[in-house]
């Protein structure tokens, strides 16, 4: 599939990410009345190498990414969001098949949390897996996520598979430039009319590459979140053979990715496992590849010491019994959604807008005007739904559907890929079809999950009644 291309000049030496060893439980943070406190506030964090000064960020807990939230399967999540920022915010639990009032889409499922206000989120995730949380208040979504308002959440399986080391990697956008981004930049970013990528990707004060030394044949579990809002990239492994255990939070039959690479679109999550080489003093690693630019090493691994005892072959995670075993496509309600552009004279969907130029996106010929118009479609609970997304633009589109998980249908027949997705990539000029059972009642968003996509029109909603 074609990728949006970042130039070598912009990409070289500017891709950073967070790669951290996971604690047995989540990060420690304050509690109040049985609720964990997640405070959105301004902060300072070293995002660029010396001699650059710490950068001004907005973050949950005052850092990027926010605290790791980690729960056991069946454990209730109780989070109190406290807003100490100058803009209204909310908290979307990306990928969680959540009860609709807790989805955190301001204007659709709740009122935005004003500066100085708070909101209690309380739910029990039905699925184990890797998720992430981020602010979701229009028209500030692109700006707020880019400033750093996101973090990782893990819901552990009842019996997690054994691993000698458990890692999470988070990659997210950061504005260009060697110094702190200005308010002028963020104002322009929020109002931008193109999907132009932000060239600096960062998510942590940790220096890169993250380096680990482990005994030969050690087994690692790596959970990867691609929180970047604009750029399509790839993760490439060397020296190891990774097995994909889950995609977009849902288990799949374990498989080896083609060419040891994973395509990374905005919002994607991958859960992987691999064994290090059996010889001592052997190297392995993970690189981030963007367009035609140079690679950036995210994780550098080396073996040392005595070889660990043999482990059984890597096996698949148990399939999610809560997902439908079949989707009756012959009785599905079918809806086609076209993605088009409307550009002022001289504008381009691939470049930043010049003064006076705008590029807007339309779904089925309509600009997004908020959540007051009727839904794009409305179906009864339990209805099979098939959506066809036609990309009439000249850029890759990443489309995310809230509250549900989908099968990506084959292009030539009614079969589907052997994994579940909540976000799909659609190449320019192509059409992709997905299918799901609308089994989660409420009002759910369909969005182009890229920076400022909603102000540009790539958003709508549907209803399950």
C-alpha positions as MATLAB code, in Angstrom:
seq = 'XXXXXXXXXXXXXXXXXXXXXXXXXXXXXXXXXXXXXXXXXXXXXXXXXXXXXXXXXXXXXXXXXXXXXXXXXXXXXXXXXXXXXXXXXXXXXXXXXXXXXXXXXXXXXXXXXXXXXXXXXXXXXXXXXXXXXXXXXXXXXXXXXXXXXXXXXXXXXXXXXXXXXXXXXXXXXXXXXXXXXXXXXXXXXXXXXXXXXXXXXXXXXXXXXXXXXXXXXXXXXXXXXXXXXXXXXXXXXXXXXXXXXXXXXXXXXXXXXXXXXXXXXXXXXXXXXXXXXXXXXXXXXXXXXXXXXXXXXXXXXXXXXXXXXXXXXXXXXXXXXXXXXXXXXXXXXXXXXXXXXXXXXXXXXXXXXXXXXXXXXXXXXXXXXXXXXXXXXXXXXXXXXXXXXXXXXXXXXXXXXXXXXXXXXXXXXXXXXXXXXXXXXXXXXXXXXXXXXXXXXXXXXXXXXXXXXXXXXXXXXXXXX';
ca = [
       0.000    0.000    0.000;
       1.382    3.431   -0.834;
       2.586    5.460    2.129;
       2.526    9.148    2.668;
       6.092   10.225    2.069;
       8.214   12.272    4.447;
      11.284   13.805    2.865;
      14.747   12.567    3.838;
      15.638   16.095    4.928;
      12.824   16.239    7.465;
      13.017   12.641    8.643;
      16.740   12.207    9.116;
      17.679   12.144   12.786;
      14.317   13.451   13.961;
      12.305   10.341   14.849;
      12.118    9.718   18.593;
       9.859    7.489   20.679;
       9.231    6.112   24.148;
      10.395    2.534   24.765;
      10.066    1.484   28.401;
      10.053   -1.699   30.448;
       6.592   -2.311   31.840;
       6.040   -2.597   35.575;
       3.867   -5.413   36.875;
       1.218   -2.810   37.572;
       0.577    0.651   36.162;
       2.273    3.839   37.239;
       1.573    5.186   40.704;
      -0.663    8.251   40.813;
      -2.966    9.985   43.284;
      -6.356    8.647   44.289;
      -9.481   10.426   45.459;
     -12.671    8.722   46.569;
     -11.634    5.459   44.937;
     -10.790    7.184   41.641;
      -7.313    7.463   40.165;
      -6.581   11.112   39.389;
      -5.457   11.889   35.856;
      -4.544   15.554   35.792;
      -4.100   17.372   32.478;
      -1.629   20.204   32.947;
       1.269   22.052   31.429;
       4.756   20.704   31.926;
       8.375   20.758   30.842;
      10.074   17.700   29.405;
      13.350   17.057   27.632;
      12.259   15.926   24.181;
      15.243   17.058   22.147;
      18.888   16.119   22.689;
      21.378   18.382   24.419;
      21.963   21.280   24.344;
      18.256   21.933   23.729;
      16.300   23.062   26.757;
      13.273   21.091   28.030;
      10.202   21.643   25.871;
       6.844   22.994   26.968;
       4.227   20.232   26.762;
       0.675   19.528   27.764;
       0.416   16.118   29.359;
      -1.596   13.915   31.651;
       0.355   14.067   34.869;
       2.379   16.817   33.210;
       4.367   14.424   31.029;
       4.376   12.776   27.586;
       3.150   10.087   27.320;
       0.850   10.183   30.340;
       0.902    7.582   33.118;
       0.697    3.945   32.105;
      -2.744    2.714   33.128;
      -2.688   -1.036   33.730;
      -5.559   -3.202   34.893;
      -6.442   -6.849   35.229;
      -9.167   -8.392   33.067;
     -12.484   -7.791   34.825;
     -11.132   -4.942   36.969;
     -13.169   -1.735   37.001;
     -11.479    1.372   35.653;
     -12.162    4.460   37.766;
     -10.438    7.586   36.456;
     -11.126   11.189   37.473;
      -9.996   13.583   34.759;
      -8.978   16.954   36.188;
      -8.483   19.771   33.698;
      -5.824   22.347   34.597;
      -5.366   23.545   31.024;
      -6.757   26.682   29.334;
      -8.853   24.638   26.856;
     -11.783   22.239   27.380;
     -10.823   18.575   27.099;
     -12.242   15.067   27.371;
     -10.799   11.551   27.463;
     -11.358    8.989   24.722;
     -10.395    5.378   25.419;
      -9.129    4.492   21.962;
      -9.986    0.930   20.954;
     -12.020    0.034   24.036;
     -15.461   -1.382   23.224;
     -16.763    0.855   25.926;
     -20.216    1.834   27.195;
     -21.250    4.818   25.067;
     -21.496    7.466   27.848;
     -17.818    6.763   28.709;
     -16.430    7.017   25.148;
     -15.218   10.560   25.800;
     -16.152   12.231   22.505;
     -17.058   15.737   23.638;
     -20.222   16.985   21.972;
     -21.481   13.484   21.189;
     -21.243   11.345   24.332;
     -20.484   13.988   26.980;
     -19.985   17.682   27.518;
     -16.361   18.853   27.366;
     -14.575   19.257   30.680;
     -13.972   23.016   31.086;
     -10.771   24.535   32.485;
     -10.815   23.908   36.212;
     -13.437   21.146   35.877;
     -13.391   17.373   36.262;
     -15.205   14.306   34.968;
     -15.388   10.751   36.331;
     -14.897    7.837   33.923;
     -16.042    4.510   35.282;
     -16.219    1.315   33.211;
     -15.057   -2.290   33.033;
     -13.301   -3.063   29.741;
     -14.842   -6.169   28.164;
     -11.598   -7.138   26.435;
      -7.988   -7.547   27.442;
      -5.414   -5.877   25.230;
      -3.355   -2.797   24.432;
      -5.259    0.507   24.278;
      -4.449    4.182   24.528;
      -6.203    7.260   25.831;
      -6.181   10.799   24.475;
      -8.117   14.033   24.589;
     -11.073   14.207   22.185;
     -12.631   17.669   22.192;
     -13.364   19.514   18.971;
     -11.985   21.639   17.452;
      -8.885   21.176   19.622;
      -8.201   17.462   19.087;
      -5.262   17.789   16.682;
      -3.592   20.460   18.760;
      -4.105   18.721   22.099;
      -2.855   15.305   21.033;
       0.141   16.887   19.338;
       0.968   18.843   22.509;
       1.126   15.501   24.349;
      -2.317   14.627   25.750;
      -2.151   10.847   25.363;
      -0.962    7.728   27.140;
      -1.036    3.919   27.119;
      -3.473    1.557   28.816;
      -3.079   -2.203   29.171;
      -5.731   -4.673   30.277;
      -3.880   -7.880   31.110;
      -5.180  -11.305   30.155;
      -6.362  -13.558   32.960;
      -3.249  -15.677   32.300;
      -0.693  -13.606   30.376;
       1.851  -15.549   28.297;
       5.326  -15.796   29.775;
       7.954  -13.249   28.753;
      11.362  -12.483   30.253;
      10.873   -8.808   29.434;
       7.691   -6.814   28.814;
       8.067   -3.584   26.814;
       5.810   -0.847   25.499;
       6.751    1.554   22.707;
       4.776    4.745   22.052;
       5.382    7.006   19.057;
       3.678   10.380   18.678;
       3.920   13.653   16.745;
       5.759   16.744   17.872;
       5.920   20.053   15.975;
       8.930   20.981   13.851;
      11.767   23.132   15.040;
      14.603   22.874   17.514;
      12.966   25.007   20.184;
       9.630   24.987   21.937;
       6.706   25.367   19.546;
       5.023   28.722   19.723;
       1.382   29.485   20.355;
       1.324   30.833   16.813;
       2.414   27.447   15.510;
      -0.227   25.536   17.445;
      -2.940   27.949   16.314;
      -1.874   27.357   12.722;
      -1.654   23.627   13.339;
      -5.183   23.425   14.713;
      -6.547   25.317   11.717;
      -4.427   23.500    9.125;
      -6.276   22.213    6.105;
      -3.886   19.504    4.954;
      -2.473   16.292    6.364;
       1.083   17.631    6.255;
       3.222   15.549    8.643;
       4.954   16.951   11.678;
       8.589   15.985   11.180;
       9.582   15.406   14.808;
       8.082   12.346   16.469;
       8.636   11.990   20.188;
       7.007   10.684   23.299;
       9.497   10.502   26.117;
      12.478   11.932   27.904;
      14.217    8.591   27.436;
      17.223    8.693   25.159;
      17.074    6.584   22.018;
      17.705    3.977   21.076;
      16.504    2.170   24.188;
      19.155   -0.438   24.929;
      18.714   -3.772   26.686;
      21.141   -6.594   27.415;
      19.552   -9.972   28.129;
      20.610  -13.639   28.229;
      20.602  -15.474   24.905;
      17.213  -16.930   23.905;
      15.332  -14.534   26.189;
      11.716  -13.982   25.235;
      10.371  -10.428   24.844;
       6.842   -9.097   24.559;
       6.609   -5.745   22.794;
       3.419   -3.665   22.673;
       3.544   -0.809   20.207;
       1.227    2.223   19.939;
       1.508    4.541   16.958;
       0.025    7.795   18.236;
       1.409    9.900   15.382;
      -1.294   11.995   13.771;
      -0.091   12.547   10.238;
       2.673   10.255    9.014;
       2.393    6.674    7.763;
       5.502    4.713    8.734;
       6.739    1.158    9.272;
       8.419   -0.768   12.073;
      11.233   -3.067   10.898;
      12.814   -5.835   13.002;
      16.355   -7.152   12.559;
      18.023  -10.177   14.148;
      14.753  -11.624   15.486;
      11.579  -13.149   14.061;
       8.603  -11.382   15.650;
       5.216  -13.045   15.926;
       2.151  -10.787   15.899;
      -0.175  -11.777   18.742;
      -2.792   -9.020   18.483;
      -3.728   -6.095   16.240;
      -5.789   -3.090   17.367;
      -6.233   -4.723   20.796;
      -7.751   -8.000   19.527;
      -5.922  -11.361   19.479;
      -5.257  -13.062   16.160;
      -3.674  -16.317   15.089;
       0.018  -15.634   15.698;
       1.830  -14.886   12.452;
       5.165  -13.626   11.197;
       4.825  -10.241    9.442;
       5.951  -10.038    5.829;
       9.593   -8.957    5.541;
       9.680   -8.521    9.335;
       7.900   -5.178    8.930;
       4.652   -3.717   10.268;
       2.729   -0.864    8.615;
       2.021    1.909   11.125;
      -0.958    4.193   10.594;
      -2.372    6.717   13.095;
      -3.897    4.922   16.073;
      -2.493    1.461   15.250;
      -1.541   -0.982   18.002;
       0.478   -4.176   17.694;
       1.219   -6.794   20.346;
       4.264   -8.922   19.459;
       6.524  -11.568   20.932;
       9.947  -12.800   19.879;
      13.004  -14.671   21.127;
      16.503  -13.229   21.098;
      19.314  -15.085   19.296;
      20.668  -18.165   21.061;
      24.307  -17.052   20.776;
      26.052  -14.672   23.155;
      27.108  -11.206   21.975;
      24.436  -11.183   19.258;
      22.523   -8.066   18.294;
      18.908   -7.377   17.341;
      16.712   -4.334   17.130;
      13.700   -2.384   16.001;
      13.862    0.500   13.514;
      11.287    3.065   12.524;
      11.079    3.730    8.789;
       9.290    6.741    7.362;
       8.784    7.221    3.645;
      12.145    7.373    1.847;
      14.013    8.830    4.829;
      16.748    7.287    6.946;
      15.858    4.755    9.623;
      15.707    5.598   13.322;
      16.661    2.841   15.758;
      14.085    2.615   18.546;
      15.278   -0.486   20.351;
      18.778   -1.992   20.443;
      19.104   -5.486   21.949;
      22.171   -7.533   22.781;
      22.696  -10.962   24.293;
      25.162  -11.634   27.105;
      25.752  -14.255   29.758;
      24.412  -17.763   30.104;
      21.743  -18.932   27.689;
      18.310  -19.206   29.293;
      16.530  -22.558   29.458;
      14.545  -23.505   26.330;
      11.006  -22.198   26.058;
       8.065  -23.718   24.185;
       7.226  -22.212   20.780;
       5.407  -18.867   20.793;
       1.685  -19.564   20.696;
      -1.388  -17.506   19.851;
      -3.296  -15.668   22.537;
      -6.769  -17.083   23.244;
      -9.289  -15.695   20.779;
     -11.811  -13.220   22.180;
     -15.026  -15.202   22.852;
     -17.051  -11.979   23.024;
     -16.552  -11.233   19.327;
     -18.910  -12.786   16.773;
     -17.727  -16.042   15.236;
     -19.359  -15.003   11.969;
     -20.822  -11.914   10.314;
     -23.790  -12.636    8.071;
     -22.796  -10.484    5.132;
     -25.806  -11.568    3.081;
     -28.085   -9.770    5.560;
     -25.783   -6.819    6.313;
     -26.878   -3.216    5.976;
     -24.496   -1.722    3.441;
     -23.358    1.899    3.424;
     -20.866    3.537    1.069;
     -18.792    6.473    2.322;
     -16.799    8.581   -0.127;
     -13.871   10.713    1.043;
     -13.281   13.749   -1.157;
     -11.469   17.060   -1.014;
     -12.471   20.632   -1.641;
      -9.434   22.832   -2.174;
      -9.284   26.550   -2.829;
      -7.439   27.696   -5.989;
      -3.734   26.950   -5.786;
      -4.101   24.690   -2.764;
      -2.792   21.129   -2.463;
      -3.787   18.268   -0.215;
      -0.132   17.267    0.103;
       1.398   20.523    1.269;
       0.853   23.063    3.988;
      -1.689   25.698    2.946;
      -0.498   29.055    1.729;
      -2.151   32.122    3.171;
      -5.792   32.231    2.119;
      -5.857   28.604    0.928;
      -7.862   25.831    2.549;
      -8.288   22.136    1.895;
     -11.397   20.552    3.382;
     -12.507   16.943    3.296;
     -16.058   15.777    2.686;
     -17.746   12.508    3.564;
     -20.412   11.668    1.001;
     -20.212   15.225   -0.275;
     -20.828   16.840    3.110;
     -18.542   18.868    5.343;
     -18.512   17.957    9.024;
     -20.665   20.453   10.923;
     -20.590   18.913   14.373;
     -22.866   16.332   15.909;
     -26.192   18.143   15.511;
     -27.117   16.820   12.017;
     -28.794   13.388   11.777;
     -26.455   10.379   11.953;
     -24.896    9.024    8.790;
     -26.904    5.865    9.445;
     -28.914    4.264   12.231;
     -29.334    0.514   12.804;
     -30.858   -1.759   15.396;
     -28.579   -3.463   17.866;
     -27.271   -6.751   16.508;
     -27.427   -5.675   12.854;
     -24.534   -6.748   10.597;
     -23.071   -3.658    8.913;
     -20.799   -3.376    5.895;
     -19.075   -0.053    5.178;
     -17.340    0.774    1.920;
     -14.799    3.613    2.161;
     -13.767    5.151   -1.185;
     -10.720    7.397   -1.034;
     -11.041   10.079   -3.700;
      -8.112   12.083   -2.308;
      -4.400   11.943   -3.148;
      -3.289   10.966    0.369;
      -3.610    7.800    2.447;
      -6.644    7.985    4.736;
      -6.718    6.386    8.200;
     -10.343    5.785    9.234;
     -11.255    4.874   12.816;
     -14.644    3.540   13.969;
     -15.536    3.947   17.645;
     -17.125    1.368   19.917;
     -16.710   -1.611   17.586;
     -14.103   -3.831   16.006;
     -14.253   -4.788   12.325;
     -13.201   -7.340    9.766;
     -11.397   -5.987    6.711;
     -13.048   -7.623    3.709;
     -11.092   -8.982    0.763;
     -11.124   -6.802   -2.322;
     -12.276   -9.554   -4.704;
     -14.756  -11.582   -2.642;
     -16.700  -11.596    0.613;
     -13.940  -13.211    2.647;
     -12.052  -11.230    5.268;
      -8.606  -10.840    6.737;
      -7.907  -13.120    9.739;
      -7.718  -10.324   12.294;
      -9.866   -7.545   13.711;
      -9.290   -3.813   13.188;
     -10.764   -0.573   14.507;
      -8.696    1.587   12.138;
      -7.972    0.924    8.459;
      -5.685    2.544    5.890;
      -7.086    3.388    2.464;
      -4.668    4.191   -0.344;
      -5.399    7.083   -2.730;
      -7.989    6.174   -5.339;
      -8.837    2.870   -3.614;
     -11.924    1.460   -1.897;
     -11.876   -0.743    1.203;
     -14.808   -2.575    2.766;
     -15.211   -3.541    6.408;
     -17.890   -5.473    8.253;
     -18.942   -5.607   11.896;
     -21.912   -6.454   14.074;
     -23.418   -3.272   15.533;
     -23.769   -4.743   19.016;
     -22.827   -1.729   21.154;
     -25.746    0.711   21.592;
     -25.201    4.454   21.459;
     -23.862    7.235   19.254;
     -20.499    6.378   17.731;
     -18.012    8.437   15.778;
     -16.423    7.589   12.424;
     -13.324    9.724   11.971;
     -10.262   10.242    9.888;
      -7.717    9.867   12.668;
      -5.132   12.415   11.621;
      -4.201   15.829   12.949;
      -7.037   18.368   12.795;
      -9.008   15.920   10.640;
     -12.333   16.893   12.150;
     -12.005   20.591   11.395;
     -11.188   19.477    7.856;
     -14.333   17.386    7.515;
     -13.232   13.764    7.937;
     -15.749   12.936   10.639;
     -19.312   11.746   11.085;
     -21.278    9.511   13.417;
     -23.735    6.619   13.428;
     -26.295    5.311   15.866;
     -26.925    1.829   17.265;
     -30.364    1.847   18.858;
];
